[in-house]
Amino acid sequence: MIDADWFKNWLKYSYVLRTFWNKTVGKIEVLYSTKEAFIVAAEWPKAKRSSGGLFIYSKRDATKLIEKWANYAKRRDSDLLLLTEENLCLAVDACSFFFVWDLSKLNFLDACRRVDIRILDYSEAIKVVEEVTKRSWRFSVKPRKDLHLVLSAWVGNKSVGIAMLNKYNFNIDFGVHVCREYWRKRIGTRLLLEAASLAKDIGGRYLTVVRVLRRLKATSADRAALSFYKANNPAYIFKVYRLAKPT
């Protein structure tokens, strides 16, 4: 099971994602921690909506912790964020999935072995990542030289997939991307497998992926991505909710 110290370190290096719960952080502190629950407070010095996030994780009965800590979050002008495996009926205004693979207990689908996997140097990675993400996602991202190890899948001399492994928290930043014409060939699973192997080699405990829903109800693109990650048997699938502020 994930713990407060692991999550605190993971969160520190997730800022590149720039989602409703992944931001540049200042001070991060563990306020409460047991085997089944934790509270982590993060300051967001560059955020506009709130000055920070108060993260609540509980294996069960999360609503009790929400009630207990809601006023604390309000006093600190912090978003109240719930990390949960439970299905709860709450007023929320943003939702994300957080997939976590235990690197000691992997159970991926059978992966495509007909592609070559390379770890790219930064100068090559910039062009390859831009090209593949455009053909997968319809818009592009750029790797960060200080953060990412970029894995690329190749068919002959053509790059058809990428995964950007964050070398500090072992998240695949922005997820696995495969050019649309190569979907459903288990190339994405091969990239997951190789990213997991690399993460383990450099000291990782878990491999993670964040998928933020564009709307509270999943789009067809969201459903396709969620289906892919779920099919590859993560140890944990969390939902991260931002609770709506009272009007």
Backbone as CSV, one residue per row, in Angstrom:
resi,resn,N_x,N_y,N_z,CA_x,CA_y,CA_z,C_x,C_y,C_z
1,MET,0.845,-1.200,0.000,0.000,0.000,0.000,0.879,1.249,0.000
2,ILE,0.438,2.270,-0.716,1.193,3.516,-0.730,1.181,4.149,0.661
3,ASP,2.207,4.942,0.945,2.281,5.596,2.247,2.549,7.086,2.075
4,ALA,2.441,7.811,3.174,2.515,9.270,3.134,3.863,9.777,2.635
5,ASP,4.947,9.186,3.103,6.269,9.662,2.700,6.520,9.434,1.215
6,TRP,6.091,8.263,0.731,6.224,8.007,-0.714,5.411,9.027,-1.513
7,PHE,4.173,9.256,-1.104,3.317,10.173,-1.850,3.859,11.594,-1.803
8,LYS,4.370,11.998,-0.671,4.960,13.334,-0.531,6.095,13.533,-1.531
9,ASN,6.982,12.569,-1.644,8.092,12.669,-2.588,7.595,12.618,-4.024
10,TRP,6.631,11.738,-4.279,6.064,11.633,-5.633,5.469,12.975,-6.063
11,LEU,4.699,13.580,-5.168,4.008,14.829,-5.484,4.995,15.949,-5.801
12,LYS,6.097,15.984,-5.101,7.107,17.030,-5.278,7.591,17.123,-6.719
13,TYR,7.692,15.968,-7.392,8.244,15.935,-8.741,7.183,15.769,-9.833
14,SER,5.923,15.928,-9.450,4.839,15.785,-10.437,4.426,17.113,-11.061
15,TYR,5.115,18.195,-10.706,4.702,19.539,-11.116,4.638,19.722,-12.623
16,VAL,5.435,18.961,-13.373,5.480,19.133,-14.819,4.123,18.839,-15.469
17,LEU,3.276,18.066,-14.795,1.972,17.707,-15.363,0.998,18.882,-15.403
18,ARG,1.122,19.787,-14.450,0.292,21.002,-14.391,-1.205,20.696,-14.456
19,THR,-1.648,19.751,-13.654,-3.071,19.448,-13.566,-3.655,20.146,-12.342
20,PHE,-4.923,19.876,-12.063,-5.559,20.499,-10.896,-4.939,20.034,-9.578
21,TRP,-4.185,18.932,-9.606,-3.560,18.467,-8.352,-2.054,18.285,-8.457
22,ASN,-1.500,18.524,-9.623,-0.046,18.428,-9.815,0.477,19.799,-10.197
23,LYS,1.110,20.493,-9.241,1.558,21.857,-9.451,2.936,22.059,-8.830
24,THR,3.553,23.167,-9.177,4.801,23.540,-8.509,4.523,23.715,-7.019
25,VAL,5.319,23.044,-6.198,5.045,23.051,-4.766,6.122,23.798,-3.997
26,GLY,5.707,24.346,-2.865,6.642,24.918,-1.904,6.837,23.910,-0.794
27,LYS,6.353,24.244,0.368,6.457,23.331,1.505,5.445,22.196,1.376
28,ILE,5.903,20.980,1.659,5.015,19.812,1.723,5.216,19.158,3.081
29,GLU,4.126,18.858,3.758,4.264,18.212,5.067,3.194,17.148,5.275
30,VAL,3.578,16.106,5.972,2.647,15.054,6.369,2.008,15.480,7.688
31,LEU,0.686,15.632,7.688,-0.027,16.080,8.881,-0.568,14.926,9.716
32,TYR,-0.771,13.811,9.055,-1.379,12.658,9.729,-1.037,11.414,8.929
33,SER,-0.711,10.319,9.610,-0.355,9.102,8.885,-0.586,7.867,9.744
34,THR,-1.325,6.899,9.171,-1.477,5.574,9.763,-1.265,4.560,8.638
35,LYS,-1.481,3.294,8.940,-1.329,2.267,7.911,-2.418,2.364,6.844
36,GLU,-3.531,2.976,7.174,-4.666,2.983,6.259,-5.098,4.380,5.827
37,ALA,-4.410,5.406,6.265,-4.827,6.764,5.908,-3.661,7.726,6.079
38,PHE,-3.730,8.832,5.338,-2.767,9.916,5.566,-3.341,11.239,5.075
39,ILE,-2.768,12.314,5.598,-3.095,13.672,5.170,-1.778,14.354,4.810
40,VAL,-1.702,14.895,3.601,-0.510,15.620,3.151,-0.938,17.011,2.703
41,ALA,-0.262,18.033,3.213,-0.534,19.426,2.837,0.592,19.936,1.951
42,ALA,0.225,20.513,0.807,1.204,21.055,-0.135,0.899,22.522,-0.406
43,GLU,1.917,23.358,-0.341,1.773,24.766,-0.729,1.996,24.900,-2.230
44,TRP,1.156,25.731,-2.873,1.274,25.990,-4.310,1.567,27.479,-4.515
45,PRO,2.813,27.874,-4.506,3.138,29.307,-4.553,2.762,30.001,-5.864
46,LYS,2.587,29.241,-6.940,2.281,29.853,-8.236,0.821,29.684,-8.654
47,ALA,0.026,29.028,-7.846,-1.358,28.758,-8.216,-2.231,29.995,-8.010
48,LYS,-3.307,30.102,-8.795,-4.210,31.244,-8.708,-5.498,30.916,-7.947
49,ARG,-6.012,29.712,-8.149,-7.295,29.354,-7.533,-7.173,29.211,-6.017
50,SER,-6.117,28.554,-5.562,-5.920,28.261,-4.143,-4.440,28.365,-3.804
51,SER,-4.152,28.500,-2.533,-2.755,28.618,-2.118,-2.093,27.261,-1.886
52,GLY,-2.884,26.180,-1.966,-2.316,24.858,-1.775,-3.358,23.773,-1.921
53,GLY,-2.910,22.546,-1.679,-3.803,21.398,-1.718,-3.667,20.580,-0.453
54,LEU,-4.798,20.174,0.105,-4.805,19.272,1.255,-5.268,17.911,0.739
55,PHE,-4.344,16.954,0.717,-4.605,15.623,0.158,-5.016,14.667,1.266
56,ILE,-6.156,14.036,1.069,-6.665,13.059,2.026,-6.693,11.691,1.356
57,TYR,-6.008,10.743,1.961,-6.118,9.352,1.518,-6.630,8.511,2.675
58,SER,-7.612,7.679,2.390,-8.093,6.737,3.392,-8.569,5.484,2.681
59,LYS,-8.155,4.347,3.201,-8.546,3.074,2.589,-10.045,2.852,2.719
60,ARG,-10.633,3.391,3.780,-12.079,3.263,3.987,-12.574,4.434,4.840
61,ASP,-13.853,4.722,4.727,-14.488,5.785,5.526,-13.819,7.144,5.319
62,ALA,-13.522,7.471,4.062,-12.858,8.741,3.773,-13.700,9.941,4.174
63,THR,-15.022,9.800,4.155,-15.879,10.940,4.469,-15.646,11.459,5.885
64,LYS,-15.272,10.569,6.798,-15.011,11.010,8.168,-13.808,11.952,8.225
65,LEU,-12.759,11.624,7.458,-11.589,12.492,7.423,-11.894,13.808,6.715
66,ILE,-12.719,13.752,5.682,-13.105,14.978,4.979,-13.803,15.936,5.941
67,GLU,-14.753,15.408,6.707,-15.477,16.243,7.671,-14.531,16.831,8.713
68,LYS,-13.561,16.027,9.134,-12.643,16.466,10.179,-11.691,17.553,9.700
69,TRP,-11.270,17.476,8.426,-10.222,18.363,7.935,-10.726,19.478,7.012
70,ALA,-12.018,19.540,6.747,-12.555,20.532,5.812,-12.294,21.965,6.276
71,ASN,-12.508,22.244,7.548,-12.285,23.601,8.058,-10.805,23.978,8.022
72,TYR,-9.935,23.011,8.258,-8.496,23.263,8.176,-8.119,23.690,6.756
73,ALA,-8.645,22.984,5.758,-8.366,23.337,4.366,-8.890,24.730,4.043
74,LYS,-10.078,25.049,4.546,-10.665,26.358,4.284,-9.820,27.471,4.896
75,ARG,-9.343,27.278,6.108,-8.524,28.294,6.777,-7.213,28.542,6.028
76,ARG,-6.687,27.495,5.410,-5.418,27.615,4.678,-5.617,27.985,3.213
77,ASP,-6.874,28.223,2.811,-7.194,28.506,1.410,-6.646,27.406,0.499
78,SER,-6.882,26.171,0.901,-6.385,25.012,0.158,-7.531,24.248,-0.487
79,ASP,-7.277,23.730,-1.690,-8.214,22.789,-2.287,-8.206,21.510,-1.467
80,LEU,-9.381,20.933,-1.300,-9.502,19.662,-0.601,-9.522,18.564,-1.654
81,LEU,-8.519,17.674,-1.602,-8.318,16.656,-2.637,-8.374,15.274,-2.011
82,LEU,-9.187,14.429,-2.593,-9.395,13.090,-2.050,-8.784,12.053,-2.978
83,LEU,-7.941,11.203,-2.405,-7.318,10.084,-3.101,-7.986,8.819,-2.592
84,THR,-8.732,8.114,-3.457,-9.570,7.038,-2.943,-9.743,5.913,-3.955
85,GLU,-9.995,4.723,-3.428,-10.434,3.587,-4.238,-11.930,3.348,-4.054
86,GLU,-12.546,4.092,-3.175,-13.974,3.927,-2.899,-14.819,4.659,-3.934
87,ASN,-16.042,4.209,-4.105,-17.019,4.928,-4.910,-17.874,5.759,-3.956
88,LEU,-17.651,7.065,-3.967,-18.325,7.952,-3.025,-19.198,8.947,-3.765
89,CYS,-20.268,9.357,-3.125,-21.162,10.364,-3.693,-20.822,11.708,-3.050
90,LEU,-20.017,12.516,-3.762,-19.543,13.784,-3.237,-19.691,14.868,-4.305
91,ALA,-19.778,16.107,-3.859,-19.799,17.243,-4.794,-18.349,17.549,-5.187
92,VAL,-18.003,17.251,-6.439,-16.632,17.459,-6.908,-16.671,18.289,-8.187
93,ASP,-15.522,18.937,-8.500,-15.472,19.708,-9.742,-14.292,19.319,-10.642
94,ALA,-13.532,18.297,-10.249,-12.458,17.787,-11.110,-12.145,16.358,-10.679
95,CYS,-11.745,15.546,-11.661,-11.482,14.141,-11.381,-10.299,13.649,-12.205
96,SER,-9.484,12.825,-11.583,-8.322,12.229,-12.229,-8.225,10.775,-11.811
97,PHE,-7.632,9.961,-12.676,-7.261,8.601,-12.295,-5.760,8.561,-12.054
98,PHE,-5.370,7.760,-11.074,-3.965,7.621,-10.689,-3.665,6.126,-10.636
99,PHE,-2.912,5.650,-11.631,-2.589,4.228,-11.749,-1.222,3.969,-11.129
100,VAL,-1.141,2.914,-10.313,0.099,2.597,-9.598,0.417,1.120,-9.788
101,TRP,1.590,0.841,-10.374,2.064,-0.532,-10.524,3.171,-0.795,-9.511
102,ASP,3.039,-1.851,-8.738,4.076,-2.293,-7.812,5.145,-3.003,-8.639
103,LEU,6.368,-2.481,-8.638,7.416,-3.015,-9.506,7.886,-4.408,-9.081
104,SER,7.485,-4.861,-7.911,7.842,-6.216,-7.484,6.768,-7.239,-7.859
105,LYS,5.620,-6.759,-8.398,4.490,-7.661,-8.681,3.800,-7.297,-9.989
106,LEU,4.552,-7.213,-11.063,3.981,-6.779,-12.336,3.220,-7.906,-13.026
107,ASN,2.135,-7.531,-13.701,1.315,-8.505,-14.422,0.737,-7.847,-15.674
108,PHE,1.619,-7.371,-16.545,1.184,-6.715,-17.769,0.606,-7.738,-18.759
109,LEU,-0.148,-7.228,-19.721,-0.555,-8.040,-20.861,0.682,-8.463,-21.653
110,ASP,0.512,-9.469,-22.522,1.612,-9.837,-23.410,1.976,-8.636,-24.275
111,ALA,3.264,-8.306,-24.332,3.722,-7.106,-25.029,4.237,-7.445,-26.428
112,CYS,4.130,-6.483,-27.329,4.662,-6.627,-28.683,6.190,-6.728,-28.627
113,ARG,6.727,-7.746,-29.271,8.186,-7.932,-29.310,8.757,-7.583,-30.678
114,ARG,7.913,-7.067,-31.569,8.371,-6.779,-32.932,8.779,-5.321,-33.121
115,VAL,8.953,-4.617,-32.011,9.461,-3.248,-32.078,10.765,-3.162,-31.292
116,ASP,11.603,-2.246,-31.706,12.831,-1.972,-30.961,12.560,-0.851,-29.973
117,ILE,13.114,-0.933,-28.789,12.968,0.104,-27.776,14.319,0.778,-27.563
118,ARG,14.312,2.096,-27.634,15.537,2.861,-27.433,15.300,3.924,-26.367
119,ILE,16.347,4.215,-25.612,16.345,5.373,-24.719,17.059,6.486,-25.465
120,LEU,16.354,7.580,-25.697,16.855,8.636,-26.570,17.663,9.669,-25.807
121,ASP,18.677,10.236,-26.475,19.321,11.405,-25.892,18.401,12.605,-26.096
122,TYR,18.637,13.662,-25.336,17.678,14.763,-25.273,17.441,15.423,-26.626
123,SER,18.498,15.637,-27.397,18.352,16.333,-28.675,17.456,15.546,-29.638
124,GLU,17.574,14.231,-29.623,16.719,13.404,-30.475,15.317,13.295,-29.890
125,ALA,15.232,13.252,-28.569,13.941,13.064,-27.913,12.972,14.204,-28.196
126,ILE,13.456,15.421,-28.273,12.578,16.573,-28.507,11.750,16.376,-29.779
127,LYS,12.408,16.009,-30.865,11.721,15.844,-32.148,10.809,14.630,-32.133
128,VAL,11.296,13.512,-31.603,10.512,12.279,-31.609,9.254,12.425,-30.757
129,VAL,9.393,12.992,-29.563,8.230,13.169,-28.686,7.188,14.071,-29.350
130,GLU,7.624,15.155,-29.957,6.693,16.055,-30.627,5.935,15.341,-31.740
131,GLU,6.648,14.580,-32.561,6.016,13.894,-33.684,5.032,12.827,-33.225
132,VAL,5.440,12.004,-32.267,4.576,10.906,-31.835,3.353,11.417,-31.079
133,THR,3.529,12.380,-30.191,2.372,12.873,-29.429,1.363,13.573,-30.342
134,LYS,1.826,14.240,-31.382,0.890,14.850,-32.340,0.073,13.781,-33.057
135,ARG,0.715,12.669,-33.394,0.028,11.610,-34.138,-0.801,10.705,-33.226
136,SER,-0.585,10.826,-31.934,-1.369,10.062,-30.971,-2.455,10.907,-30.326
137,TRP,-2.080,12.115,-29.958,-2.854,12.960,-29.058,-3.467,14.175,-29.748
138,ARG,-2.963,14.474,-30.953,-3.375,15.653,-31.734,-2.749,16.950,-31.252
139,PHE,-1.992,16.914,-30.180,-1.153,18.049,-29.795,0.090,17.488,-29.120
140,SER,1.096,18.332,-28.936,2.399,17.797,-28.544,2.863,18.322,-27.192
141,VAL,3.795,17.598,-26.612,4.475,18.010,-25.387,5.978,17.906,-25.631
142,LYS,6.734,18.446,-24.716,8.186,18.375,-24.815,8.766,17.729,-23.567
143,PRO,9.792,16.900,-23.739,10.463,16.335,-22.560,11.259,17.399,-21.829
144,ARG,11.527,17.144,-20.557,12.368,18.021,-19.754,13.718,17.341,-19.542
145,LYS,14.777,18.019,-19.936,16.112,17.427,-19.844,16.466,17.054,-18.416
146,ASP,16.002,17.849,-17.457,16.347,17.609,-16.058,15.487,16.529,-15.406
147,LEU,14.400,16.120,-16.069,13.454,15.190,-15.448,13.319,13.840,-16.140
148,HIS,13.402,13.825,-17.467,12.889,12.676,-18.208,13.946,11.777,-18.829
149,LEU,13.640,10.487,-18.765,14.297,9.477,-19.579,13.266,9.055,-20.619
150,VAL,13.559,9.291,-21.884,12.565,9.099,-22.941,12.795,7.758,-23.630
151,LEU,11.791,6.877,-23.536,11.816,5.597,-24.233,10.995,5.720,-25.507
152,SER,11.494,5.139,-26.573,10.798,5.220,-27.855,10.734,3.844,-28.506
153,ALA,9.569,3.533,-29.090,9.379,2.276,-29.821,9.547,2.541,-31.315
154,TRP,10.292,1.662,-31.979,10.619,1.862,-33.397,10.213,0.649,-34.222
155,VAL,9.648,0.939,-35.393,9.430,-0.060,-36.437,10.341,0.331,-37.595
156,GLY,11.407,-0.413,-37.789,12.415,-0.010,-38.763,13.046,1.302,-38.337
157,ASN,12.995,2.284,-39.221,13.578,3.596,-38.888,12.510,4.619,-38.517
158,LYS,11.344,4.129,-38.116,10.211,5.006,-37.801,9.839,4.873,-36.329
159,SER,9.808,5.985,-35.617,9.373,5.984,-34.230,7.853,5.991,-34.175
160,VAL,7.285,5.034,-33.431,5.832,4.889,-33.406,5.240,5.017,-32.002
161,GLY,6.074,5.152,-30.974,5.553,5.275,-29.621,6.594,5.852,-28.677
162,ILE,6.116,6.508,-27.618,7.044,7.085,-26.629,6.466,6.971,-25.218
163,ALA,7.369,6.978,-24.254,7.012,7.088,-22.836,8.100,7.899,-22.156
164,MET,7.707,8.957,-21.450,8.670,9.829,-20.768,8.668,9.488,-19.280
165,LEU,9.686,8.773,-18.852,9.781,8.353,-17.453,10.426,9.452,-16.626
166,ASN,9.688,9.920,-15.632,10.232,10.894,-14.680,11.213,10.151,-13.769
167,LYS,12.473,10.538,-13.812,13.501,9.771,-13.107,13.536,10.024,-11.603
168,TYR,12.683,10.943,-11.122,12.639,11.222,-9.680,11.442,10.606,-8.980
169,ASN,10.299,10.523,-9.672,9.146,9.895,-9.014,8.615,8.689,-9.780
170,PHE,9.230,8.364,-10.921,8.912,7.169,-11.706,7.486,7.177,-12.239
171,ASN,7.011,8.388,-12.528,5.755,8.552,-13.244,6.043,8.609,-14.743
172,ILE,5.167,8.022,-15.542,5.256,8.224,-16.992,4.496,9.506,-17.280
173,ASP,5.225,10.603,-17.385,4.584,11.907,-17.517,3.843,12.018,-18.849
174,PHE,2.577,12.419,-18.763,1.663,12.565,-19.900,1.259,11.219,-20.504
175,GLY,1.634,10.123,-19.865,1.165,8.810,-20.288,1.944,8.209,-21.444
176,VAL,1.519,7.021,-21.836,2.114,6.300,-22.969,1.434,6.771,-24.249
177,HIS,2.238,7.018,-25.283,1.679,7.467,-26.569,2.168,6.590,-27.703
178,VAL,1.220,6.173,-28.537,1.512,5.378,-29.726,0.766,6.011,-30.895
179,CYS,1.425,6.133,-32.034,0.782,6.693,-33.228,-0.491,5.906,-33.548
180,ARG,-1.526,6.615,-33.937,-2.845,6.003,-34.080,-2.861,4.791,-35.004
181,GLU,-2.075,4.827,-36.057,-2.089,3.709,-36.993,-1.450,2.448,-36.405
182,TYR,-0.831,2.589,-35.224,-0.213,1.439,-34.563,-0.921,1.069,-33.257
183,TRP,-2.109,1.609,-33.036,-2.882,1.230,-31.864,-3.294,-0.240,-31.945
184,ARG,-3.579,-0.828,-30.794,-4.082,-2.195,-30.658,-3.070,-3.243,-31.118
185,LYS,-1.813,-2.922,-31.040,-0.751,-3.863,-31.397,0.142,-4.187,-30.197
186,ARG,-0.289,-3.795,-29.002,0.435,-4.036,-27.754,1.790,-3.312,-27.695
187,ILE,1.941,-2.271,-28.522,3.169,-1.479,-28.453,3.169,-0.634,-27.178
188,GLY,2.004,-0.118,-26.806,1.895,0.634,-25.560,2.254,-0.229,-24.358
189,THR,1.816,-1.481,-24.367,2.172,-2.392,-23.277,3.679,-2.640,-23.234
190,ARG,4.298,-2.730,-24.411,5.763,-2.906,-24.439,6.455,-1.700,-23.810
191,LEU,5.960,-0.508,-24.096,6.550,0.688,-23.490,6.349,0.704,-21.979
192,LEU,5.175,0.288,-21.517,4.949,0.160,-20.076,5.948,-0.811,-19.455
193,LEU,6.115,-1.950,-20.099,7.028,-2.970,-19.599,8.459,-2.450,-19.504
194,GLU,8.904,-1.769,-20.555,10.282,-1.268,-20.579,10.468,-0.114,-19.584
195,ALA,9.440,0.719,-19.441,9.515,1.797,-18.454,9.585,1.228,-17.042
196,ALA,8.823,0.175,-16.785,8.848,-0.467,-15.476,10.220,-1.069,-15.188
197,SER,10.794,-1.712,-16.189,12.122,-2.307,-16.021,13.168,-1.241,-15.729
198,LEU,13.093,-0.131,-16.468,14.036,0.965,-16.256,13.846,1.580,-14.868
199,ALA,12.600,1.809,-14.487,12.320,2.388,-13.159,12.872,1.502,-12.051
200,LYS,12.684,0.213,-12.180,13.194,-0.720,-11.170,14.718,-0.683,-11.103
201,ASP,15.357,-0.603,-12.276,16.821,-0.587,-12.335,17.420,0.632,-11.639
202,ILE,16.681,1.747,-11.649,17.231,2.974,-11.065,16.622,3.295,-9.695
203,GLY,16.011,2.275,-9.090,15.615,2.415,-7.692,14.156,2.676,-7.408
204,GLY,13.299,2.546,-8.410,11.885,2.813,-8.192,11.184,1.710,-7.425
205,ARG,10.154,2.102,-6.709,9.293,1.159,-5.976,7.989,0.930,-6.725
206,TYR,7.472,2.017,-7.293,6.245,1.962,-8.074,6.455,2.676,-9.407
207,LEU,5.682,2.265,-10.404,5.531,2.992,-11.665,4.127,3.575,-11.660
208,THR,3.985,4.829,-12.099,2.674,5.472,-12.032,2.327,6.184,-13.339
209,VAL,1.016,6.402,-13.513,0.492,7.198,-14.623,-0.693,7.994,-14.097
210,VAL,-0.785,9.250,-14.503,-1.920,10.123,-14.170,-2.747,10.354,-15.429
211,ARG,-4.048,10.199,-15.307,-4.962,10.542,-16.402,-6.055,11.439,-15.849
212,VAL,-6.063,12.692,-16.252,-7.078,13.647,-15.815,-8.221,13.643,-16.814
213,LEU,-9.437,13.514,-16.315,-10.603,13.556,-17.192,-10.828,14.987,-17.671
214,ARG,-11.089,15.127,-18.940,-11.296,16.468,-19.504,-12.582,17.085,-18.988
215,ARG,-13.558,16.218,-18.736,-14.783,16.628,-18.054,-15.044,15.591,-16.977
216,LEU,-15.981,15.869,-16.085,-16.259,14.909,-15.020,-16.727,13.572,-15.585
217,LYS,-17.404,13.621,-16.725,-17.796,12.403,-17.414,-16.745,12.108,-18.476
218,ALA,-16.224,10.880,-18.490,-15.124,10.522,-19.388,-15.535,10.652,-20.853
219,THR,-14.639,11.209,-21.660,-14.830,11.268,-23.113,-14.411,9.935,-23.725
220,SER,-14.620,9.783,-25.028,-14.203,8.544,-25.698,-12.693,8.365,-25.620
221,ALA,-11.935,9.465,-25.722,-10.474,9.388,-25.597,-10.075,8.973,-24.187
222,ASP,-10.768,9.523,-23.180,-10.508,9.123,-21.801,-10.782,7.631,-21.611
223,ARG,-11.906,7.168,-22.137,-12.289,5.766,-21.954,-11.269,4.828,-22.591
224,ALA,-10.750,5.211,-23.761,-9.742,4.372,-24.423,-8.470,4.295,-23.581
225,ALA,-8.029,5.440,-23.056,-6.816,5.460,-22.235,-7.023,4.682,-20.937
226,LEU,-8.150,4.893,-20.279,-8.425,4.195,-19.021,-8.485,2.688,-19.229
227,SER,-9.096,2.279,-20.330,-9.194,0.853,-20.644,-7.812,0.234,-20.819
228,PHE,-6.917,0.951,-21.506,-5.559,0.453,-21.722,-4.818,0.268,-20.400
229,TYR,-4.849,1.282,-19.549,-4.109,1.182,-18.286,-4.714,0.124,-17.366
230,LYS,-6.036,0.064,-17.286,-6.682,-0.932,-16.431,-6.372,-2.350,-16.901
231,ALA,-6.330,-2.560,-18.225,-6.064,-3.891,-18.775,-4.674,-4.399,-18.420
232,ASN,-3.768,-3.465,-18.090,-2.405,-3.847,-17.755,-2.190,-4.021,-16.247
233,ASN,-3.288,-4.209,-15.541,-3.283,-4.725,-14.169,-2.435,-3.947,-13.174
234,PRO,-2.732,-2.652,-12.989,-2.037,-1.923,-11.921,-2.385,-2.498,-10.555
235,ALA,-1.464,-2.323,-9.610,-1.730,-2.790,-8.240,-2.838,-1.968,-7.598
236,TYR,-2.878,-0.674,-7.917,-3.879,0.229,-7.346,-4.406,1.156,-8.436
237,ILE,-5.688,1.410,-8.387,-6.310,2.423,-9.243,-7.035,3.386,-8.320
238,PHE,-6.481,4.575,-8.191,-7.098,5.597,-7.358,-7.819,6.617,-8.217
239,LYS,-8.873,7.165,-7.672,-9.451,8.378,-8.226,-8.997,9.540,-7.351
240,VAL,-8.651,10.632,-7.980,-8.313,11.852,-7.257,-9.402,12.873,-7.572
241,TYR,-10.125,13.277,-6.544,-11.210,14.237,-6.696,-10.822,15.574,-6.071
242,ARG,-11.179,16.650,-6.725,-11.143,17.966,-6.075,-12.558,18.272,-5.624
243,LEU,-12.727,18.414,-4.331,-14.059,18.685,-3.813,-14.472,20.113,-4.144
244,ALA,-15.714,20.258,-4.551,-16.228,21.572,-4.901,-16.272,22.462,-3.665
245,LYS,-15.890,23.724,-3.847,-15.948,24.661,-2.728,-17.393,25.079,-2.485
246,PRO,-17.791,25.204,-1.228,-19.159,25.631,-0.930,-19.438,27.015,-1.515
247,THR,-20.631,27.205,-2.035,-20.987,28.504,-2.608,-21.574,29.411,-1.537
